[in-house]
């Protein structure tokens, strides 16, 4: 499991793994003691709070995968920075997203040449649970970035 998670981010640590019917839930946290403020770049280590974010990822051995990411909120102590707090960020998913970038890419690739409803049935059968509206939104966003 460790090697699979390291492909997402080398600074992630697996806390636990739980199997439920057709889903595996992997609890993760960052190994980093400090993070850079995304607004000013200052290294920060003072933790304000924590929260858990569930992020869907590619399936592992026929199990739909949920990454349960224990995310920390840090204080930025740079007096010149306009933001006093910020959540740590990771490159494998976009802020506010509920899916990894690689899962989104796979959904878009699998949905090519099919209607949204047909691709929804195919994707929900083994990849992840997703609505046809989400598939259309991902395809539209992907075509705008090219």
Secondary structure, 3 states (H helix, E strand, C coil): CHHHHHHHCCCEEEEEEEEECCEEEEEEEECCCCEECCCCCCEECCEEEEEEEEEEEEEECCEEEEEEEEEEEEECCCCCCCCCEEECCCCCCCCCCCECHHHHHHHHHHHCCCCHHHHHHHHHHHCCCCCHHHHHHHHHHHHHCC
